[in-house]
Amino acid sequence: MVAPAPASSLGRALRDNDTLANLLARLAESQARFAAVVPLLPPELAAAARPGALDDQTWVILAEHASAAAKLRQLLPEIESALAARGWLAPPVKVKVRPRGS
């Protein structure tokens, strides 16, 4: 059995690989966007939402259930305004229900 690589080696490998570094950057930006919009959400809605995928086409907010997704969709104008105020003009935001078990 091979011993796991130390965390510092793994971090270095992730940064040194362009594809993985891009993935890490998108993950960090998705989390930063989510942190910027959480203050707009009621606490129970914020607890039912998570940052999702970010690509050139969309940024996704994942909702735990359909009713949370519906409430988030109602707040999309405010969410997009808050993002624009911080310089994130694109891509547009989409809300999806998080698949069970993920």
Backbone as ProteinMPNN parsed JSONL, in Angstrom:
{"seq_chain_A": "MVAPAPASSLGRALRDNDTLANLLARLAESQARFAAVVPLLPPELAAAARPGALDDQTWVILAEHASAAAKLRQLLPEIESALAARGWLAPPVKVKVRPRGS", "coords_chain_A": {"N_chain_A": [[0.838, -1.174, 0.0], [0.515, 2.259, -0.782], [1.743, 5.124, 0.813], [-0.165, 8.007, 1.754], [0.215, 11.151, 0.052], [1.907, 13.978, 1.443], [0.103, 16.861, 2.643], [1.177, 19.319, 1.819], [2.578, 18.646, -0.512], [0.473, 17.819, -2.116], [-1.018, 20.194, -2.325], [0.849, 21.777, -3.691], [1.038, 20.339, -6.084], [-1.563, 20.686, -7.05], [-1.59, 23.45, -7.507], [0.412, 23.661, -9.421], [-0.528, 22.385, -11.683], [-2.194, 23.436, -14.464], [-4.924, 23.003, -15.176], [-6.061, 22.0, -12.79], [-5.43, 24.11, -11.096], [-6.992, 26.126, -12.206], [-9.511, 25.057, -11.661], [-9.468, 25.156, -8.846], [-9.362, 27.934, -8.525], [-11.847, 28.698, -9.562], [-13.52, 27.416, -7.745], [-12.853, 28.814, -5.397], [-13.734, 31.369, -6.149], [-16.483, 30.898, -6.469], [-17.176, 30.325, -3.833], [-16.557, 32.803, -2.675], [-18.394, 34.473, -3.963], [-20.743, 33.393, -2.947], [-20.431, 33.966, -0.233], [-20.729, 36.7, -0.403], [-23.427, 37.005, -0.975], [-24.856, 35.743, 1.041], [-25.506, 37.426, 3.306], [-27.83, 38.646, 2.371], [-29.813, 36.816, 2.603], [-32.463, 35.28, 4.453], [-31.823, 33.674, 7.618], [-32.688, 30.901, 7.74], [-32.983, 30.295, 5.063], [-30.423, 30.757, 4.089], [-29.127, 28.674, 5.389], [-30.078, 26.563, 3.941], [-28.869, 26.657, 1.512], [-26.124, 26.409, -0.791], [-22.898, 27.127, -2.227], [-22.421, 26.578, -5.692], [-21.38, 25.187, -8.835], [-19.202, 27.118, -10.912], [-18.803, 28.505, -14.005], [-18.004, 29.617, -17.355], [-20.52, 30.136, -18.309], [-22.549, 30.133, -16.292], [-23.21, 30.753, -12.775], [-23.931, 28.677, -10.14], [-26.275, 28.369, -7.546], [-26.89, 26.09, -5.092], [-29.758, 24.555, -3.809], [-31.206, 23.059, -0.935], [-33.774, 21.969, -1.086], [-36.883, 22.042, -2.971], [-38.578, 24.177, -2.186], [-36.822, 26.0, -1.018], [-35.276, 26.56, -3.244], [-37.166, 27.878, -4.835], [-37.6, 30.204, -3.311], [-35.031, 31.311, -3.404], [-34.864, 31.84, -6.135], [-36.715, 33.891, -6.335], [-35.283, 35.873, -5.12], [-33.266, 36.43, -6.901], [-32.908, 38.903, -8.457], [-31.972, 40.708, -6.45], [-29.743, 39.311, -5.546], [-28.123, 39.23, -7.863], [-27.729, 41.97, -8.192], [-26.252, 42.58, -5.888], [-23.938, 41.107, -6.411], [-23.059, 42.409, -8.746], [-22.483, 44.898, -7.673], [-20.154, 44.321, -6.416], [-18.483, 43.899, -8.483], [-18.835, 41.573, -9.945], [-20.172, 40.973, -12.707], [-20.922, 39.048, -14.497], [-20.893, 35.5, -14.838], [-24.477, 34.879, -15.383], [-26.683, 34.051, -12.605], [-27.871, 30.918, -11.554], [-30.307, 28.828, -10.025], [-30.416, 25.698, -8.537], [-31.848, 22.617, -7.444], [-30.271, 20.761, -5.032], [-28.934, 17.594, -5.664], [-30.049, 14.613, -4.07], [-28.111, 12.985, -1.557], [-25.682, 14.163, -2.147]], "CA_chain_A": [[0.0, 0.0, 0.0], [1.283, 3.489, -0.907], [1.391, 6.127, 1.822], [-0.713, 9.22, 1.151], [1.133, 12.277, -0.124], [1.699, 15.053, 2.412], [-0.791, 17.915, 2.164], [1.924, 20.354, 1.112], [2.861, 18.142, -1.855], [-0.78, 17.831, -2.842], [-1.308, 21.596, -2.626], [1.787, 22.215, -4.721], [0.636, 19.679, -7.328], [-2.788, 21.338, -7.522], [-1.238, 24.777, -8.029], [1.307, 23.536, -10.574], [-1.282, 21.877, -12.826], [-3.058, 24.529, -14.921], [-6.336, 22.62, -15.112], [-6.465, 21.939, -11.392], [-5.334, 25.461, -10.546], [-8.189, 26.818, -12.685], [-10.618, 24.508, -10.89], [-9.365, 25.733, -7.497], [-9.714, 29.355, -8.609], [-13.306, 28.774, -9.731], [-14.097, 27.025, -6.462], [-12.664, 29.945, -4.484], [-14.615, 32.466, -6.566], [-17.849, 30.497, -6.149], [-17.339, 30.506, -2.387], [-16.542, 34.244, -2.401], [-19.687, 34.991, -4.407], [-21.754, 32.949, -1.99], [-20.235, 34.764, 0.984], [-21.235, 38.048, -0.668], [-24.89, 37.038, -1.027], [-25.453, 35.176, 2.255], [-26.165, 38.433, 4.153], [-29.135, 39.005, 1.813], [-30.743, 35.711, 2.792], [-32.898, 34.959, 5.813], [-30.958, 32.598, 8.139], [-33.132, 29.552, 7.376], [-32.712, 30.117, 3.639], [-28.965, 30.642, 3.959], [-28.759, 27.331, 5.836], [-30.534, 25.594, 2.943], [-28.22, 26.973, 0.237], [-24.685, 26.148, -0.88], [-22.324, 27.556, -3.515], [-22.297, 25.504, -6.674], [-20.393, 25.306, -9.915], [-18.989, 28.387, -11.607], [-18.083, 28.376, -15.278], [-18.173, 30.805, -18.188], [-21.928, 30.295, -18.654], [-23.404, 30.378, -15.129], [-22.83, 30.418, -11.41], [-25.068, 27.954, -9.586], [-26.519, 28.246, -6.118], [-27.6, 24.839, -4.856], [-30.739, 24.606, -2.735], [-31.451, 21.745, -0.327], [-35.094, 21.464, -1.459], [-37.571, 22.85, -3.98], [-39.105, 25.439, -1.658], [-35.676, 26.911, -0.881], [-34.917, 26.981, -4.601], [-38.159, 28.868, -5.267], [-37.325, 31.455, -2.595], [-33.798, 31.863, -3.959], [-35.169, 32.396, -7.461], [-37.381, 35.177, -6.113], [-34.264, 36.834, -4.695], [-32.206, 36.57, -7.914], [-32.546, 40.293, -8.788], [-31.154, 41.267, -5.37], [-28.463, 38.585, -5.543], [-27.321, 39.698, -8.996], [-27.342, 43.363, -7.908], [-25.17, 42.545, -4.893], [-22.733, 40.637, -7.106], [-22.625, 43.481, -9.643], [-21.894, 45.946, -6.839], [-18.796, 43.872, -6.068], [-17.713, 43.73, -9.711], [-19.137, 40.313, -10.617], [-21.28, 41.261, -13.608], [-21.256, 37.833, -15.244], [-22.041, 35.028, -15.585], [-25.726, 34.94, -14.639], [-26.875, 33.102, -11.51], [-28.957, 29.942, -11.671], [-30.581, 28.085, -8.798], [-30.769, 24.297, -8.784], [-32.043, 21.8, -6.251], [-29.121, 19.861, -4.828], [-29.324, 16.178, -5.723], [-29.977, 13.853, -2.805], [-26.897, 12.196, -1.365], [-24.439, 14.84, -2.541]], "C_chain_A": [[0.885, 1.241, 0.0], [0.8, 4.474, 0.149], [0.831, 7.362, 1.134], [0.331, 10.33, 1.082], [0.871, 13.322, 0.945], [0.85, 16.166, 1.798], [-0.042, 18.986, 1.387], [2.268, 19.923, -0.308], [1.604, 18.156, -2.714], [-1.146, 19.259, -3.245], [-0.419, 22.124, -3.735], [1.399, 21.616, -6.071], [-0.617, 20.334, -7.907], [-2.478, 22.695, -8.134], [-0.41, 24.68, -9.307], [0.614, 23.011, -11.829], [-2.285, 22.949, -13.23], [-4.54, 24.203, -14.787], [-6.826, 22.605, -13.679], [-6.397, 23.302, -10.724], [-6.551, 26.289, -10.964], [-9.421, 26.35, -11.907], [-10.631, 25.081, -9.473], [-9.759, 27.205, -7.495], [-11.226, 29.528, -8.756], [-14.028, 28.396, -8.437], [-14.007, 28.179, -5.464], [-13.582, 31.104, -4.854], [-16.072, 32.139, -6.265], [-18.125, 30.708, -4.662], [-17.364, 31.985, -2.016], [-17.863, 34.882, -2.825], [-20.778, 34.626, -3.4], [-21.646, 33.749, -0.687], [-20.784, 36.179, 0.811], [-22.756, 38.111, -0.649], [-25.558, 36.49, 0.223], [-26.098, 36.241, 3.142], [-27.539, 38.878, 3.644], [-30.215, 37.995, 2.166], [-31.194, 35.604, 4.242], [-32.084, 33.759, 6.318], [-31.387, 31.189, 7.726], [-32.909, 29.263, 5.891], [-31.21, 29.976, 3.395], [-28.493, 29.248, 4.366], [-29.131, 26.258, 4.818], [-29.901, 25.829, 1.577], [-26.717, 26.713, 0.336], [-24.166, 26.732, -2.186], [-22.18, 26.351, -4.431], [-21.247, 25.824, -7.711], [-20.372, 26.713, -10.504], [-18.224, 28.078, -12.882], [-18.344, 29.632, -16.087], [-19.64, 31.114, -18.488], [-22.803, 30.698, -17.468], [-22.639, 30.185, -13.819], [-24.074, 29.812, -10.782], [-25.077, 28.076, -8.069], [-27.353, 26.986, -5.949], [-28.516, 24.991, -3.651], [-30.993, 23.19, -2.23], [-32.785, 21.137, -0.763], [-35.782, 22.474, -2.368], [-38.094, 24.175, -3.425], [-37.983, 26.457, -1.438], [-35.25, 27.425, -2.248], [-35.878, 28.052, -5.099], [-37.908, 30.215, -4.596], [-36.055, 32.118, -3.124], [-34.043, 32.488, -5.329], [-35.873, 33.74, -7.346], [-36.377, 36.267, -5.759], [-33.175, 37.073, -5.744], [-31.911, 38.016, -8.298], [-31.66, 40.937, -7.714], [-29.774, 40.615, -5.32], [-27.57, 39.104, -6.663], [-26.891, 41.148, -8.816], [-26.188, 43.413, -6.916], [-23.86, 42.086, -5.535], [-22.181, 41.721, -8.021], [-21.959, 44.602, -8.853], [-20.469, 45.6, -6.423], [-17.949, 43.576, -7.296], [-17.939, 42.43, -10.448], [-20.373, 40.515, -11.483], [-21.748, 40.024, -14.368], [-20.525, 36.673, -14.587], [-23.316, 35.108, -14.746], [-25.818, 33.829, -13.591], [-28.05, 32.19, -11.832], [-29.096, 29.246, -10.324], [-31.007, 26.681, -9.184], [-30.98, 23.605, -7.445], [-30.893, 20.814, -6.187], [-29.588, 18.414, -4.866], [-29.161, 15.5, -4.364], [-28.683, 13.062, -2.745], [-25.621, 12.877, -1.787], [-24.145, 16.001, -1.626]], "O_chain_A": [[1.896, 1.279, 0.702], [-0.403, 4.638, 0.354], [1.291, 7.732, 0.054], [1.21, 10.433, 1.938], [-0.281, 13.534, 1.321], [0.876, 16.384, 0.587], [-0.561, 19.512, 0.402], [2.252, 20.749, -1.221], [1.662, 18.47, -3.902], [-1.541, 19.499, -4.386], [-0.884, 22.841, -4.621], [1.427, 22.308, -7.088], [-0.718, 20.515, -9.12], [-3.042, 23.053, -9.168], [-0.525, 25.537, -10.184], [1.132, 23.182, -12.933], [-3.137, 23.332, -12.428], [-5.323, 25.038, -14.334], [-7.894, 23.14, -13.382], [-7.228, 23.614, -9.871], [-7.079, 27.064, -10.167], [-10.272, 27.16, -11.539], [-11.688, 25.449, -8.961], [-10.417, 27.671, -6.565], [-11.812, 30.414, -8.134], [-15.039, 29.005, -8.087], [-14.976, 28.48, -4.768], [-14.147, 31.753, -3.974], [-16.823, 33.019, -5.845], [-19.183, 31.212, -4.284], [-18.118, 32.381, -1.127], [-18.391, 35.74, -2.118], [-21.623, 35.451, -3.053], [-22.657, 34.154, -0.114], [-21.251, 36.787, 1.774], [-23.324, 39.159, -0.341], [-26.739, 36.758, 0.442], [-27.166, 35.98, 3.696], [-28.329, 39.43, 4.41], [-31.404, 38.287, 2.041], [-30.399, 35.814, 5.158], [-31.695, 32.909, 5.517], [-30.536, 30.363, 7.395], [-32.673, 28.117, 5.508], [-30.786, 29.159, 2.578], [-27.57, 28.701, 3.762], [-28.564, 25.166, 4.832], [-30.352, 25.259, 0.583], [-26.127, 26.792, 1.414], [-24.916, 26.824, -3.158], [-21.857, 25.248, -3.989], [-20.345, 26.63, -7.484], [-21.394, 27.394, -10.579], [-17.15, 27.476, -12.855], [-18.857, 30.615, -15.553], [-19.967, 32.234, -18.88], [-23.706, 31.52, -17.623], [-21.585, 29.552, -13.769], [-25.16, 30.382, -10.886], [-24.055, 27.915, -7.402], [-28.395, 26.831, -6.585], [-28.106, 25.493, -2.604], [-30.994, 22.237, -3.009], [-32.915, 19.913, -0.807], [-35.328, 23.609, -2.517], [-38.057, 25.19, -4.119], [-38.183, 27.652, -1.654], [-34.903, 28.597, -2.392], [-35.453, 29.028, -5.718], [-37.994, 31.255, -5.247], [-36.004, 33.339, -3.275], [-33.493, 33.543, -5.643], [-35.654, 34.63, -8.167], [-36.592, 37.441, -6.059], [-32.25, 37.845, -5.496], [-30.737, 38.35, -8.458], [-30.702, 41.635, -8.042], [-28.767, 41.282, -5.084], [-26.393, 39.387, -6.44], [-25.799, 41.522, -9.244], [-25.254, 44.196, -7.083], [-22.795, 42.622, -5.229], [-20.969, 41.932, -8.07], [-20.981, 45.191, -9.313], [-19.673, 46.487, -6.114], [-16.834, 43.066, -7.18], [-17.306, 42.191, -11.477], [-21.494, 40.258, -11.043], [-22.886, 39.986, -14.834], [-19.588, 36.908, -13.824], [-23.256, 35.372, -13.545], [-25.129, 32.812, -13.675], [-29.088, 32.638, -12.318], [-28.125, 29.097, -9.583], [-31.858, 26.497, -10.055], [-30.364, 23.966, -6.442], [-30.585, 20.126, -7.161], [-30.538, 18.049, -4.173], [-28.232, 15.8, -3.614], [-28.216, 12.534, -3.755], [-24.565, 12.244, -1.792], [-23.14, 16.688, -1.804]]}, "name": "protein", "num_of_chains": 1, "seq": "MVAPAPASSLGRALRDNDTLANLLARLAESQARFAAVVPLLPPELAAAARPGALDDQTWVILAEHASAAAKLRQLLPEIESALAARGWLAPPVKVKVRPRGS"}
